[in-house]
């Protein structure tokens, strides 16, 4: 027989531990029951959540849920149009992967650990075709409950912006890499993105803060951060070229983002010119992120020895497709040879100091840059001269003659005469029209008007000069004889002759001479 002493020993378990174990098992059982009843990762629950977040009907082709870790994978996700659900969806996603934790699911707000969006393609219709009544709260979870997401990755997404004219090629914005953290209701999420832009082509890298999202007033949603824009191909615009790099910082509501930064362009050039320049620009601007309009206040461009300041807007003009750049521009102190350098081949036809101010308009459209732009400028040049020897020699001889030098003295004492020039320039259709021009060299004052064709580089300027000299001393040979004969025909005021003249020919080699087509009889009165 076994005695009590021989019986196996029992290990006494503390009652508090048994009680705690029972509570733990009860919690696990309750949680399992609740998850079984309210499991969020069913096809219908995910569709409902996406519909609440997008304000659109959603379809899913295939769906698989997982339990360890909690989550699901949805493939072939389609966000349908309101009026025409049978048409191409507004948003498609190849694969949507959602992962969570038990702790996150039990919290408030419900928190997802990770969301991965693969192969998203989003169509942004033009204003005229956008559907009304589509709210995008972006912060609702199943059943209208708040939802927070620790991390979102959406690499390889494509945004396709449809033009007003359906024949025009859409504008594509390719999101190579996109990471968002701390996404949720009333939160300020962090983002980091790399984008391939197509207009103009280049790579954009940005990081910063975004939100909280304001669904009732998207323009009030605050954004901030820094960016770089590398390998910008300015050749996209046509008629200009060069490779640029921009960088800057920005902050403010989407409808009014304040930004400042810089742009450097290597090999900047204008079609029709064989010259490249290094262009450096600094800018302060206000950007309307809801419409894409930009206000410069100001942008300052520097190249060679010249600085140009521009203030104005890049925005849509009424119902006209595309955006128009409209600026007030000013050259406080620059060089006329620098400006001509941008638009000409070979050596610039003039040199000297220049100041100018006026209006600049660059409308959208397929035409070349020089054909599209319009300008109205008031300009002044000091110490200017023609770089062509033939043209400058003509000006020099007229000035020397007006100062009393005869032909022999001019030949024995050659010198370059520096001019002072003022006037207005209007540019339209590739032609610069000069009006109210004045031209002064020692002993000679002149008025002039005419055109310079930016496309074929032909000069056609006409005017009247006042001189006290003998025009026959300003030339030689047969021309001198002819000028002696016709000089009495020119009107004379207190020993000052009123002589019609012209500067015509190919740019850089224009000839200065008497304008024989002008009504000499009128000048002699």
ZAMARGU-4260 file (C-alpha; in steps of 0.2 Angstrom, whole numbers, plus 5000, padded with zeros to 4 digits):
<rodrens>
0) 5000/5000/5000 | 5005/5018/4996 | 5006/5029/5011 | 5002/5047/5011 | 5021/5050/5012
5) 5024/5040/4996 | 5011/5050/4985 | 5018/5061/4971 | 5021/5079/4977 | 5009/5092/4970
10) 5017/5109/4964 | 5006/5123/4971 | 5003/5136/4958 | 4999/5154/4965 | 4981/5158/4963
15) 4985/5175/4956 | 4995/5167/4942 | 4980/5156/4938 | 4969/5171/4939 | 4980/5181/4927
20) 4981/5167/4915 | 4963/5165/4915 | 4961/5184/4911 | 4974/5182/4897 | 4965/5168/4889
25) 4949/5177/4890 | 4956/5193/4882 | 4964/5182/4868 | 4947/5173/4866 | 4938/5189/4866
30) 4950/5197/4853 | 4949/5182/4842 | 4930/5183/4843 | 4930/5201/4839 | 4942/5199/4825
35) 4932/5185/4818 | 4917/5196/4818 | 4925/5213/4813 | 4940/5207/4803 | 4944/5222/4792
40) 4953/5213/4778 | 4939/5205/4768 | 4936/5210/4750 | 4920/5219/4755 | 4928/5229/4769
45) 4943/5234/4758 | 4931/5240/4744 | 4921/5250/4756 | 4936/5258/4764 | 4943/5263/4746
50) 4926/5269/4741 | 4925/5280/4756 | 4943/5287/4754 | 4940/5291/4735 | 4922/5295/4734
55) 4921/5282/4719 | 4915/5265/4715 | 4929/5252/4717 | 4931/5235/4709 | 4944/5222/4714
60) 4949/5208/4702 | 4957/5196/4714 | 4959/5196/4733 | 4969/5187/4746 | 4969/5190/4765
65) 4982/5184/4777 | 4982/5182/4796 | 5001/5181/4801 | 5004/5196/4799 | 4986/5203/4797
70) 4983/5210/4780 | 4978/5207/4762 | 4983/5208/4744 | 4972/5215/4731 | 4975/5215/4712
75) 4967/5223/4698 | 4960/5238/4708 | 4949/5250/4698 | 4942/5267/4703 | 4927/5270/4691
80) 4920/5285/4684 | 4904/5292/4691 | 4894/5295/4675 | 4902/5282/4664 | 4908/5267/4675
85) 4911/5257/4659 | 4924/5269/4652 | 4943/5269/4656 | 4944/5270/4675 | 4951/5286/4683
90) 4963/5276/4694 | 4970/5258/4692 | 4982/5249/4703 | 4990/5233/4698 | 4993/5227/4716
95) 4989/5234/4733 | 4997/5226/4748 | 4991/5230/4766 | 5000/5224/4782 | 4995/5228/4800
100) 4998/5222/4818 | 4985/5216/4831 | 4990/5231/4842 | 4987/5243/4827 | 4970/5235/4823
105) 4965/5237/4841 | 4970/5255/4843 | 4961/5271/4839 | 4962/5277/4826 | 4965/5260/4817
110) 4983/5259/4812 | 4990/5250/4797 | 5009/5246/4798 | 5013/5246/4779 | 5004/5250/4763
115) 5012/5246/4746 | 5005/5252/4730 | 5012/5244/4714 | 5008/5250/4696 | 4996/5264/4700
120) 4990/5274/4685 | 4979/5290/4688 | 4970/5300/4674 | 4968/5318/4678 | 4955/5325/4666
125) 4954/5343/4660 | 4944/5356/4670 | 4930/5355/4657 | 4928/5336/4659 | 4930/5334/4678
130) 4915/5327/4687 | 4907/5336/4701 | 4902/5329/4718 | 4918/5318/4720 | 4924/5322/4738
135) 4941/5314/4742 | 4942/5314/4761 | 4958/5303/4761 | 4957/5300/4780 | 4942/5288/4782
140) 4943/5270/4786 | 4930/5256/4786 | 4913/5261/4793 | 4919/5280/4793 | 4931/5276/4807
145) 4948/5286/4806 | 4963/5277/4799 | 4981/5280/4801 | 4995/5272/4791 | 5013/5271/4797
150) 5021/5269/4780 | 5015/5270/4762 | 5026/5266/4747 | 5020/5270/4729 | 5035/5267/4717
155) 5032/5268/4699 | 5015/5277/4699 | 5010/5287/4683 | 4999/5303/4683 | 4992/5307/4666
160) 4985/5324/4663 | 4973/5325/4649 | 4973/5341/4638 | 4958/5352/4634 | 4961/5347/4616
165) 4960/5328/4615 | 4971/5328/4600 | 4986/5335/4611 | 4997/5322/4619 | 4994/5320/4638
170) 5006/5327/4650 | 5014/5313/4660 | 5022/5314/4678 | 5031/5298/4683 | 5033/5295/4701
175) 5049/5284/4702 | 5049/5283/4721 | 5037/5289/4734 | 5037/5286/4752 | 5025/5293/4765
180) 5025/5291/4784 | 5013/5295/4798 | 4998/5296/4787 | 4982/5299/4796 | 4968/5311/4801
185) 4973/5328/4806 | 4992/5323/4805 | 5006/5331/4796 | 5014/5317/4785 | 5032/5316/4779
190) 5036/5312/4761 | 5051/5309/4750 | 5049/5307/4732 | 5058/5306/4715 | 5049/5310/4700
195) 5052/5310/4681 | 5045/5325/4674 | 5041/5327/4655 | 5037/5345/4653 | 5051/5350/4653
200) 5060/5333/4654 | 5070/5331/4670 | 5072/5322/4687 | 5064/5330/4703 | 5068/5325/4720
205) 5058/5332/4735 | 5056/5329/4753 | 5046/5338/4767 | 5030/5338/4776 | 5012/5338/4769
210) 4995/5341/4778 | 4984/5339/4787 | 4974/5336/4772 | 4959/5348/4771 | 4945/5339/4760
215) 4933/5354/4761 | 4947/5366/4755 | 4961/5357/4746 | 4970/5374/4743 | 4971/5376/4762
220) 4982/5360/4764 | 4999/5365/4770 | 5015/5359/4761 | 5033/5362/4764 | 5050/5355/4759
225) 5065/5356/4748 | 5068/5350/4730 | 5081/5348/4716 | 5077/5347/4698 | 5091/5340/4688
230) 5095/5337/4670 | 5081/5349/4664 | 5080/5349/4645 | 5075/5366/4639 | 5075/5360/4621
235) 5057/5354/4625 | 5051/5372/4623 | 5057/5373/4605 | 5068/5387/4599 | 5078/5387/4615
240) 5090/5374/4622 | 5102/5370/4636 | 5103/5359/4652 | 5097/5366/4668 | 5098/5362/4687
245) 5086/5370/4699 | 5085/5369/4718 | 5075/5378/4731 | 5063/5377/4746 | 5045/5380/4748
250) 5031/5382/4761 | 5013/5387/4763 | 4995/5381/4758 | 4993/5373/4741 | 4984/5388/4734
255) 4998/5399/4739 | 5015/5391/4740 | 5030/5403/4743 | 5046/5397/4736 | 5063/5403/4733
260) 5078/5395/4724 | 5090/5396/4709 | 5092/5389/4692 | 5108/5387/4682 | 5108/5383/4664
265) 5123/5377/4654 | 5124/5380/4636 | 5108/5391/4635 | 5104/5396/4617 | 5091/5403/4606
270) 5086/5396/4589 | 5095/5405/4575 | 5110/5409/4586 | 5126/5400/4586 | 5131/5406/4604
275) 5129/5397/4620 | 5129/5406/4637 | 5130/5401/4655 | 5114/5407/4663 | 5111/5409/4682
280) 5094/5414/4689 | 5088/5417/4706 | 5070/5418/4710 | 5056/5421/4723 | 5039/5415/4717
285) 5021/5411/4723 | 5014/5395/4716 | 4996/5390/4715 | 4997/5372/4717 | 4979/5369/4713
290) 4980/5377/4696 | 4999/5377/4692 | 5000/5396/4690 | 5016/5405/4695 | 5019/5423/4701
295) 5037/5429/4700 | 5042/5442/4713 | 5055/5443/4705 | 5067/5432/4695 | 5084/5439/4691
300) 5094/5431/4677 | 5113/5434/4674 | 5124/5430/4659 | 5140/5437/4653 | 5140/5455/4659
305) 5121/5458/4659 | 5107/5456/4672 | 5089/5455/4668 | 5075/5456/4681 | 5057/5449/4678
310) 5041/5451/4688 | 5025/5444/4682 | 5014/5428/4680 | 5014/5411/4671 | 4996/5407/4670
315) 4981/5402/4659 | 4973/5416/4649 | 4954/5414/4649 | 4949/5398/4639 | 4966/5398/4629
320) 4974/5381/4631 | 4991/5381/4640 | 4999/5395/4650 | 5005/5412/4645 | 5021/5420/4653
325) 5018/5439/4655 | 5032/5449/4663 | 5038/5466/4667 | 5056/5466/4663 | 5071/5478/4667
330) 5089/5479/4662 | 5096/5491/4674 | 5114/5490/4668 | 5119/5478/4654 | 5128/5476/4637
335) 5119/5477/4620 | 5132/5465/4613 | 5126/5452/4627 | 5108/5454/4622 | 5112/5453/4603
340) 5124/5438/4607 | 5108/5428/4612 | 5099/5430/4595 | 5113/5432/4582 | 5126/5422/4573
345) 5144/5427/4573 | 5150/5443/4581 | 5136/5455/4588 | 5133/5470/4576 | 5134/5482/4591
350) 5142/5485/4607 | 5140/5497/4622 | 5131/5499/4638 | 5112/5497/4638 | 5097/5500/4649
355) 5079/5494/4645 | 5062/5491/4653 | 5045/5486/4647 | 5034/5471/4644 | 5037/5453/4638
360) 5024/5441/4633 | 5027/5422/4629 | 5010/5414/4624 | 5008/5395/4622 | 5007/5386/4605
365) 5018/5376/4592 | 5027/5391/4584 | 5045/5395/4587 | 5051/5405/4601 | 5056/5421/4591
370) 5039/5420/4582 | 5028/5419/4597 | 5036/5431/4609 | 5030/5449/4610 | 5039/5464/4618
375) 5037/5482/4621 | 5053/5490/4627 | 5060/5508/4630 | 5079/5507/4628 | 5094/5518/4630
380) 5112/5514/4624 | 5128/5524/4629 | 5145/5523/4621 | 5138/5511/4608 | 5147/5507/4592
385) 5145/5496/4577 | 5157/5481/4576 | 5156/5480/4557 | 5171/5491/4551 | 5161/5497/4535
390) 5146/5502/4546 | 5156/5511/4559 | 5167/5520/4547 | 5152/5527/4539 | 5146/5534/4556
395) 5164/5540/4560 | 5166/5550/4544 | 5149/5558/4546 | 5153/5564/4564 | 5171/5570/4559
400) 5164/5579/4544 | 5151/5588/4556 | 5165/5593/4567 | 5174/5602/4552 | 5187/5589/4547
405) 5189/5588/4528 | 5193/5572/4520 | 5212/5573/4522 | 5211/5576/4541 | 5199/5561/4543
410) 5211/5550/4534 | 5226/5556/4544 | 5216/5555/4561 | 5205/5540/4561 | 5195/5536/4577
415) 5180/5527/4583 | 5165/5538/4587 | 5154/5532/4601 | 5135/5535/4600 | 5121/5538/4612
420) 5105/5529/4606 | 5087/5530/4613 | 5070/5523/4607 | 5056/5511/4608 | 5056/5493/4602
425) 5041/5482/4598 | 5044/5464/4594 | 5030/5454/4586 | 5030/5439/4574 | 5049/5438/4574
430) 5051/5457/4569 | 5058/5471/4580 | 5051/5487/4575 | 5060/5503/4581 | 5051/5519/4584
435) 5054/5536/4591 | 5073/5532/4590 | 5086/5545/4592 | 5105/5543/4588 | 5118/5555/4593
440) 5137/5556/4589 | 5148/5571/4591 | 5142/5585/4578 | 5127/5574/4573 | 5109/5571/4579
445) 5097/5559/4571 | 5080/5552/4572 | 5077/5534/4566 | 5064/5521/4564 | 5063/5504/4555
450) 5064/5486/4558 | 5076/5472/4562 | 5070/5454/4557 | 5075/5442/4570 | 5072/5427/4559
455) 5082/5432/4543 | 5093/5445/4552 | 5090/5459/4540 | 5091/5478/4545 | 5080/5491/4537
460) 5082/5507/4547 | 5078/5525/4541 | 5079/5542/4548 | 5085/5560/4547 | 5101/5567/4553
465) 5106/5585/4557 | 5124/5589/4553 | 5135/5605/4550 | 5148/5595/4540 | 5150/5593/4522
470) 5143/5576/4517 | 5155/5574/4502 | 5169/5574/4515 | 5161/5558/4523 | 5164/5548/4507
475) 5175/5548/4491 | 5174/5544/4473 | 5158/5546/4463 | 5148/5546/4479 | 5157/5562/4485
480) 5153/5571/4468 | 5135/5566/4469 | 5133/5572/4487 | 5141/5589/4482 | 5128/5590/4469
485) 5113/5586/4480 | 5118/5594/4496 | 5109/5610/4492 | 5093/5601/4491 | 5093/5596/4509
490) 5084/5608/4520 | 5096/5620/4530 | 5092/5628/4547 | 5106/5639/4554 | 5120/5630/4545
495) 5113/5613/4550 | 5108/5601/4535 | 5093/5589/4537 | 5099/5574/4528 | 5089/5558/4525
500) 5099/5542/4529 | 5097/5523/4530 | 5105/5508/4538 | 5101/5493/4528 | 5107/5476/4523
505) 5112/5460/4532 | 5115/5461/4551 | 5133/5464/4556 | 5137/5471/4539 | 5124/5484/4536
510) 5128/5499/4525 | 5125/5518/4530 | 5120/5529/4516 | 5108/5543/4510 | 5090/5537/4509
515) 5087/5542/4490 | 5069/5536/4491 | 5064/5549/4503 | 5056/5565/4497 | 5071/5576/4496
520) 5060/5591/4490 | 5050/5590/4507 | 5067/5591/4516 | 5073/5606/4506 | 5058/5617/4512
</rodrens>
